[in-house]
Structures are given as C-alpha cells and as structure tokens.
Amino acid sequence: MQYDFSGQRVIVTGAAHGFGRAIARAFAGLGAEVWACDILSDEVVEARSLVRSPGGLCQARTVNVRVRAEEQKFVREVCSDGEPVQVLVNNAGGVLGQVGRPLEEIDGEDRDSVLEVNLRAAFWMSQAVTPGMKRAKYGRFVNISSGGGLRPGMTGVQAYAPAKAAQIHLTRQLAWEPGPWGITINNIAPGFVRSNSTSEWQWHDMGEKGQGALIEGLALRRLGSPADIAHGVVFLASEHVGWITGQVLPVDGGRLQSCKLMMCASACRRHSCSCKREPFLACGLTSMPWRRPAWQMSRGT
Ligand SMILES: NC(=O)c1ccc[n+]([C@@H]2O[C@H](COP(=O)([O-])OP(=O)(O)OC[C@H]3O[C@@H](n4cnc5c(N)ncnc54)[C@H](O)[C@@H]3O)[C@@H](O)[C@H]2O)c1
C-alpha cells in the first residue's frame, strides 16, 4: 500500500504550526497541492515556505475559522478553477491560550471561542467543500479532536472537552450523508503532544514525577510528535480508506484506558487544592491547572 496524493487538493486548517504544519508537510511530500490556512498570518506564511522548500506545492491564506464567511471565501478561492477539494483536514483548535479556571469565572467569550474553533468551524468548512466533492464523487474529511473528546480532558478548560466530544459526534453524524458519493469522514483523537504553548506548560507543570508517570501510562513509553499525528491523518485521507467512515482513531501512544481519572473535583473547587496533585500524578495525568504556572507568567505567554 503506497500513498500518492498527486493531483489532489488538500485543505489544512490551523496550519501555522504544530500538527497542522506537520500535516501540510506530509501531504505536500506525497504530491498534494496543499492549501494551508490559519489566523496567524506570518506563521502560516512561514509554514508555506517550509512546505515549499523541498519542492512541495503549498498556498497559505489568513483565515479566521470562527467566521463562516471567511471559510466560504477561502474555499471559493481554492476551487476558483472549478476543481474540487479532495481532502479537508479540520485541525484548527485548541484552548486558545486559556487556562483552567473555576467554572464560575468563565465568561461567554471564553466558552464561545473554544466551541466555535473546535466544533462550529469544522461544521461550516465541511459544508463549504461538500458540493465539489459530491460532484467529483470522491472526498476525504479528517477532523482532529482530542483524547479530551473521549474522556474528561487534561487542560481544565471546561468548554474544550465537550467541543471535541461534539466534533467526534459531528464526524459520526456527517459520515452518513455523503457516503453514497464516496466521501468518507473520520476523526483522529490525538493524545498529549508537546506541540503548542499550552501542552508545553502542562508538561512543565507536571514536574519530573508527573512526566514520568505520563510516559509510563503509554503502551509505547514515549511522547508523540506532530509527525505521528500527520501519519494517522494521511492514512485516513488516502484512497485506501474507502470503506472506513464515521470512525475515531486515537493516536496517543496506546494510552492506558484502565487509568483511573481522579479529578478530585470537590477538593479542586478551591484554588488551594488539598489533593496536592498527587492523585493526578499517580495515574499520569496532570493537575487541573487553576492558575498559570509561575514560569509561564514570567514569560508573559
Ligand atoms: N498538542 C496536543 O497535545 C493535542 C492533543 C489533542 C488534540 N490536539 C488538537 O490538535 C489540533 C492542533 O493542535 P496543536 O497542538 O498543533 O496546537 P497549535 O496551537 O499549534 O495549532 C492550532 C492552530 O489552530 C490555529 N487557530 C486557532 N484559532 C483559529 C482561528 N480562529 N482561525 C484559524 N486558525 C486558528 C492556531 O493559530 C494554531 O496554529 C487542535 O485542534 C488541538 O485541539 C492537540
């Protein structure tokens, strides 16, 4: 089984760095014409240069996926020659710089922004590419969710795990509709990867003991990389995946499912948590970070 995306047009959202950048590079390396978009203009242009330097085909555009009209305009431009998109990777997402805080401190923008980028954006972007895929009787969607969509998440950002859970269910729901046109819609649920500032501070916040416990809780006993996620995406986006749809593939190093999630919810309701984080460390999960760790504050990130 070989992967060849020559002649295929691939959209990757949130491609400025992290997983999106790795995904864009992987597709371009396999011959695709990649259309990378992100809200971060300079960084998505930088990603385009990296994709192009070994000879890959890549265009970069600034798109805020929270704005449906921007997504539609982007897809119109991508398809301005009348040719459809073959692959859509809905990767833009994350906690958008938020940190875990008590529920009563969360305002509407905190909640809405996370829901819109992680869930709503995938809905409208999928809608925008579907007519072309139906005409071509071919298409592949890969949505990037999170282990947090399968169980309570590590970030402590209340809207994040429900947004990813809903995105997983959106995958299952949408898979039914365009199936007769040869269009498959699948989902990757990544495990913890040190690919962005949030996962980086989570990693530091765990301390040596927590980091060791996290790795020991993975069957493969190592942290993953953006390239590991990209490999899963390429598989689900390939022509070979013609009879797999509506599925979720955890790409997480074989996280132990038996690990008991000890949220210690009642104790952690207060800022000064009496659990001293040990219950979390014991099962390889980080604490619920009610506050930014000191090192992050000092960096002003
Ligand atoms: N890193 C992890 O541990 C991890 C684990 C599970 C799931 N994920 C998911 O994987 C995806 C990629 O994560 P990552 O680790 O590469 O993080 P990242 O922050 O590097 O990538 C997310 C990208 O989305 C972009 N984005 C955010 N809001 C946007 C908007 N309104 N419009 C357009 N682009 C926007 C960001 O600018 C960023 O480039 C996210 O959906 C994240 O939730 C990450």
The ligand as a MOL file (V3000), in Angstrom:
LIG
                    3D

  0  0  0     0  0            999 V3000
M  V30 BEGIN CTAB
M  V30 COUNTS 44 48 0 0 0
M  V30 BEGIN ATOM
M  V30 1 N -0.9580 19.0770 21.2480 0
M  V30 2 C -1.7630 18.2400 21.8880 0
M  V30 3 O -1.3890 17.6600 22.9080 0
M  V30 4 C -3.1510 17.9800 21.3450 0
M  V30 5 C -3.8390 16.8990 21.8880 0
M  V30 6 C -5.1190 16.6250 21.4340 0
M  V30 7 C -5.6640 17.4030 20.4350 0
M  V30 8 N -4.9910 18.4540 19.9230 0 CHG=1
M  V30 9 C -5.6560 19.2150 18.8500 0
M  V30 10 O -4.8490 19.2090 17.7060 0
M  V30 11 C -5.0440 20.4120 16.9580 0
M  V30 12 C -3.7150 21.0660 16.6980 0
M  V30 13 O -3.0870 21.3000 17.9320 0
M  V30 14 P -1.5570 21.7390 18.0620 0
M  V30 15 O -1.0080 21.0260 19.2120 0
M  V30 16 O -0.8600 21.6570 16.7680 0 CHG=-1
M  V30 17 O -1.7450 23.2670 18.5200 0
M  V30 18 P -1.4120 24.6050 17.7810 0
M  V30 19 O -1.8660 25.6840 18.6920 0
M  V30 20 O -0.0210 24.6100 17.3270 0
M  V30 21 O -2.3450 24.5400 16.4860 0
M  V30 22 C -3.6510 25.0310 16.4190 0
M  V30 23 C -3.6900 26.0410 15.2850 0
M  V30 24 O -5.0460 26.4940 15.1440 0
M  V30 25 C -4.9660 27.8660 14.8400 0
M  V30 26 N -6.1990 28.5660 15.1410 0
M  V30 27 C -6.7180 28.8480 16.3710 0
M  V30 28 N -7.8050 29.5970 16.2480 0
M  V30 29 C -8.0030 29.8020 14.9200 0
M  V30 30 C -8.9610 30.5160 14.1760 0
M  V30 31 N -9.9540 31.1940 14.7630 0
M  V30 32 N -8.8670 30.5070 12.8300 0
M  V30 33 C -7.8450 29.8510 12.2190 0
M  V30 34 N -6.8970 29.1720 12.8720 0
M  V30 35 C -6.9820 29.1490 14.2150 0
M  V30 36 C -3.8220 28.3700 15.6990 0
M  V30 37 O -3.3330 29.6340 15.2650 0
M  V30 38 C -2.8280 27.2610 15.5720 0
M  V30 39 O -1.9020 27.4740 14.5170 0
M  V30 40 C -6.0110 21.2660 17.7660 0
M  V30 41 O -7.3160 21.0810 17.2630 0
M  V30 42 C -5.8920 20.6810 19.1650 0
M  V30 43 O -7.0710 20.8730 19.9140 0
M  V30 44 C -3.7350 18.7570 20.3500 0
M  V30 END ATOM
M  V30 BEGIN BOND
M  V30 1 1 1 2
M  V30 2 2 2 3
M  V30 3 1 2 4
M  V30 4 1 4 5
M  V30 5 2 4 44
M  V30 6 2 5 6
M  V30 7 1 6 7
M  V30 8 2 7 8
M  V30 9 1 8 9
M  V30 10 1 8 44
M  V30 11 1 9 10
M  V30 12 1 9 42
M  V30 13 1 10 11
M  V30 14 1 11 12
M  V30 15 1 11 40
M  V30 16 1 12 13
M  V30 17 1 13 14
M  V30 18 2 14 15
M  V30 19 1 14 16
M  V30 20 1 14 17
M  V30 21 1 17 18
M  V30 22 2 18 19
M  V30 23 1 18 20
M  V30 24 1 18 21
M  V30 25 1 21 22
M  V30 26 1 22 23
M  V30 27 1 23 24
M  V30 28 1 23 38
M  V30 29 1 24 25
M  V30 30 1 25 26
M  V30 31 1 25 36
M  V30 32 1 26 27
M  V30 33 1 26 35
M  V30 34 2 27 28
M  V30 35 1 28 29
M  V30 36 1 29 30
M  V30 37 2 29 35
M  V30 38 1 30 31
M  V30 39 2 30 32
M  V30 40 1 32 33
M  V30 41 2 33 34
M  V30 42 1 34 35
M  V30 43 1 36 37
M  V30 44 1 36 38
M  V30 45 1 38 39
M  V30 46 1 40 41
M  V30 47 1 40 42
M  V30 48 1 42 43
M  V30 END BOND
M  V30 END CTAB
M  END
